[in-house]
Amino acid sequence: DAGVIQSPRHEVTEMGQEVTLRCKPISGHNSLFWYRQTMMRGLELLIYFNNNVPIDDSGMPEDRFSAKMPNASFSTLKIQPSEPRDSAVYFCASKGQVNQPQHFGDGTRLSIL
Amino acid sequence: AQKITQTQPGMFVQEKEAVTLDCTYDTSDPSYGLFWYKQPSSGEMIFLIYQGSYDQQNATEGRYSLNFQKARKSANLVISASQLGDSAMYFCAMREGGTSYDKVIFGPGTSLSVIP
């Protein structure tokens, strides 16, 4: 079975540019989570969806960040404009039933110059 | 407020010995779940073990077991017979609530190094 698929794996761009991270969850999973991982702040939950509806976006750092889930098989996390402090590994995870664990993608390593 | 505490930023263990990684949590919800994940240097997040708040017995999965002390709000991971491949970051995570759309948050992690 295919796991959670994230793209791109690596992204290097200049500050001020728009960045779009993509995620395809595992088929049949109804919850999707976006996390950001840095050395300083660890794994931070940015936003999560259930049945394509955003449930909690309180972790989104500021208005430059936005996330969408137009259907059950696709989600995007967008940063516009990007800043060097946004450099991190961004993970997407999906989950099925309540007692099931999250399944993580391989992450996108984002570097903003 | 920090909901999940992992007080050991770094741990060392001799190969073939057992090691306990600490995790304490804070919640007022009677229904919750606790997860442990492993993150090796390659970066992927690997699920290890799960404990539900209503589970009567401590969870076990192969060499991993969870020492769940509900009254103390602790869920320590025990790795038996450590192997070199166990060297990694270990994260404790908590799901609050009893629905399929619950938030899952992570602790700061513990770095484990297995010494040959």
Interface residues (C-beta under 8 A of the other chain):
Chain A: N30 S31 F33 Y35 G42 L43 L45 Y48 N50 N51 I55 D56 V89 F91 A93 K95 G96 Q97 V98 N99 P101 Q102 H103 F104 D106 G107
Chain B: G33 F35 Y37 G43 E44 M45 F47 Y50 G52 F91 A93 R95 G98 T99 S100 Y101 D102 K103 V104 I105 F106 G107 P108 G109
